[in-house]
Structure formats: C-alpha cells, structure tokens
Amino acid sequence: MTIWPEPRLLPCGDRAVSVELGDEVNRELNARVLALEYLLQQRRLPGVGETVPSYRALLVYYDPLVVDYETLEATLRELCAGARPEVLPPARTVELPCCYEGELGFELHAAAEKLGLAPAEVVRLHAAADYYVYFVGFTPGLPYMTGMPDRLTIPRLQNPRTKTPPGSVSIGGIQCCIYSVESPGGFWVLGRTPVRLYDPDAPDPILLRAGDHVRFHAIDRAEYDAIAARVEAGGYAPRITGAAS
Amino acid sequence: MSDLLVQEPGPLTTIQDLGRFGHLRVGIPTSGPMDRDAFVLANRLVGNPDGAAALECTLIGPRVELTDDRLIAVTGADMPATVNGASVPAWQAVAVKAGDVLRLGPARSGVRAYLAVAGGLETPVVLGSRATYVRGRLGGLGGRALRRQDRLPLGPAAAARPRRVRPGQVPVYGAETTVSVILGPQDDRFTEAGVATFLTGPYELLPQSDRMGARLRGPFIEHTRGHDIVSDGVPMGGIQVIGEGQPIVLLADRQSAGGYTKIATVCSFDLGRIAQLKPGGRLTFRRVTVAEAHAMLRDSRRALDAAIE
C-alpha cells in the first residue's frame, strides 16, 4: 500500500499545511491520519486552529503570527511518528434505517441491472455490510465510506444529477455515500434514510464522525414515514453503540 | 429595543462576523467576510471589536432604517451611501439618528461593501458564530440572505469618537489585480509549462463566481496525469484546476474537501482582492515562498492597524 516512509508536509498558503501520509483509500492509512489529528488536539499547540482529516492527509490551519512554521513542522513530524491507530478512542457504530423502496431508492433497479444482480440481492448485500467513515465533509455531515462487498462496485453515473434529496443512500466506485443536503450527485441512489445527517436547527447539527462505523437496516415505506415524522418532531435518535460520545 | 430595519435588502446582503471555526472537519465552512480587511476596518471605525457582526453587501447595497442614534461605517466596494437622501462618506464613521434611512447604491468599483453599526448586530449565535452560510441554512437570520422587513437587533454601543481611514489607506479596486500564491499542495501534478502558464495568466473572473469560489477563465493549465486525486482537505484560497485546465479559487463558503488537483493557494492577505474583483476583471498570480508570505502577512496586519486616524 502507498504509505510514505516519511510524511510529506505540503504548504497550503500562508495559514495551512497538509500533512500527507500516503496516496490511497485505505483504512490503516486513514486511521493514522485520525490518530495524528487526535494527538495534535491533545498537544494544544498555541496557534494551531482547525484540522480537516481526509483519506490520506490532515489539513492543519495555523496562525503564523502565533506559531512559526518551523515549530509547527517539527511538532507535526514528531506527532506523525506516534500516530498509530491504537491511540484512538474506541469507534462508535451508528445504525441508520434505510428504505430501499420506490421513489426513495429511485436508481436501485438501474443499478441492479448494471451490476447483473436482482434488486433484492443488491438491497440484501448493501444492508448487510459494515461501513467505515473515513471522514466527513464536502457538504456538511456527508460521510465518505467504504465497506460494500466487491459485487456492488459500480462506475459512477455518466451524467450526474443536478439535485439529490438529502438522506439519499448511494453507491459509486467502491464508496457508499449519504447525501447530507440537496446537492448534485454522481452516485446511484439505492434508498433513503429518514435520519438527518445535517440538521442546522439542532444544537449539534452533525450526526457522523470520522472513524465511525455505520450499519443500515432495511425498513419499509410505512416505517420510513413513521420515523420521518418522529425526526420532524425532534423525537427520534438513531441507535449509537460503542464509545461514549 | 435598538434595531436595524431592512427596507430593501439588495440582491445578496448577509450577516457576517469573522467566521465559524472548529467545524470544517465535519464539512461546515468558516464563512465570514470575503474581504476581511475591509470588514475589520468597518468595525473599528465605529468602535466595535473586530469580530462584531456586520453586513456584507454584494454589488448593490440595502436600504435600512435605524431605530436609535448610532455610529455607522461603510467600507469595501464603492457603493455611494446616502442618509435621508444626502450623500455621506465611506471609510469613516457617520453619526445617524433614530429614524434615519441609510441607502447603499450600486457598486461603482469593487463588489462587496461592509456596513458596520456601533454595537454590532446581535442575531443568534449558531455554533459559535453569527456568520451566514446560505447553502447550509446556517447562522445569520434563519440561515439566509436578508429580506425586506427583517429586523436585526443591535448590541449596546460603546461611546466612541468618530474616526476615519487615512485617505492614502483607502484601497482602489481596479479591473486588474495581482495576488500572491504559494505553490502546492499538488503542483507536482502539473507540467513545468502548466505551472509557468498559471503564473503568467492573466485569468478573467467569471460571473458564476460566488462566496464558494471564484471561477476563472484563461490560458490552459496542463496536468501531468489527469485532474483527479484521492480527496483531501480544501484550504481557504486553494486553487483547483479541473478538466478544462481552468482554475477555481475556493473561498469562504467552500467545500471542506475535494478530489481535484490544487496547483497553488492564494495567500490570506490577498483574498480580499479577489472578493473585490468584478466579473470580467483580470487576475494574475505571483509566486511567493512561505517565509515571504509570513513577512507580507505581518506587514499587512501592521498596515491595517495603522490605517485609521
């Protein structure tokens, strides 16, 4: 796997630096990125601001009027040496209901045809997998996940949609994604979760975190509508197990 | 109650403070003013802290009424300001009375003007900030741009003497500008000729530009092997070059991560120049080192601190 022997520190303008640990989508590599972020937060180095983990790099914002670049660079290199997955707190598992029926899973049948599988088999395979959240972003709360069996690997849509409803559970390449806000999209929509991944009116608007595991369980339309109504009324919380959050 | 009443909102007027920090890691952008220096000066002119919430007005300003006596200041784009129809100067504090109507006209130069009111706007704080992020329906007033008949509560105003920006320190927004960039993080994914082309330019700002990004058109920038990367974080000012070899500068409301090569990053102290460039304006990129950029940032902060008399 492509993990650099030494981290590459790549300046991103005068107020950020990308600490690149490798160049692929790989859980071990990503766990090192999350571990680096965790260690950096614990270090509380004055002048270090926001951090943005992604598949293979940690973007670190800093204030050069508070911390000089040499000090920052030395600290990051030192922390990289100890950034192993074991330092991370235990992962959470978040269970999300997903309705794969009708208009909610409007590309299920097309995707099944493309994959040469029966739609029910696509649903069974998709709902049985354990998904891992590498990081959250692009739009608020959107998880970048893998975990599907190889049989669900599918090329992205030739012509991306201009609008995808929030909550749409979709696949493209080896990835599974849940749209968090209405946005354009190039993934095949298999179903929809009534749970909000991003709720601007909530005290904590974002549901998923980097390093989480996600499991889907298939629900029918009546159940979807019932949960959606509870979500609307603020009376539904998905089941979260593992670490205390 | 002290309020600012919106009679006419203008096409895109939003409440901003210095930004929402700590949530980029879950995809919530910083937002905040597109031209930080002009925003900070507007606040300082009326005796506010730098981070007080104020209005960012785009291309055409709003018409507003104040319900009590306040100092106000307009900075940034040159939107001719009037109080009850009489011209008032920008870049200095102006005392307005209860019931006065303040209007900002269409921008004669620049794009974004800032209107600060002594005491600041005291709309609800969401995730630590009053900044508006329209795409995410977050902050400001209901997460949206201002509308007619909005009523914005004002904080208590500290006593302050009216001040002004030294005439020599008032920026001039032309149709051409040059901004400093630091190459990377993916400059190694472009040919030498591609990097040289990028640094020669110029690039024209397209009308599709917004608070998320400045879309540019100009000489084709050549990649070595495609424009896709394993997605990583998108820094403020990051310059993505996509399939057509054309750059996009990602700004205050940008996506937190993305899968396109970034040839360079615009330095923080020059982002305001892009914010004030009108569609059709021409942008040239000039390469600097990290050490040079940090020295320039210190100079720019010193200049900002000395701008008001």
Interface residues (C-beta under 8 A of the other chain):
Chain A: L10 P11 C12 G13 D14 R15 A16 S18 E20 D23 E24 V25 E37 G49 E50 T51 V52 P53 S54 Y55 R56 A57 L58 L59 Y61 P64 L65 D68 Y69 F135 V136 G137 F138 T139 P140 G141 L142 Y144 S180 V181 Y198 P200 P205 I206 R209 A210
Chain B: F21 G22 H23 L24 R25 V26 G27 I28 T30 V126 L127 R135 G136 R137 L138 G143 V181 I182 G184 P185 Q186 V230 S231 D232 G233 V234 P235 M236 G237 G238 Q255 S256 A257 G258 K262 T265 V266 C267 S268 F269 V290 A291 A293 H294 M296 L297 R298 R301
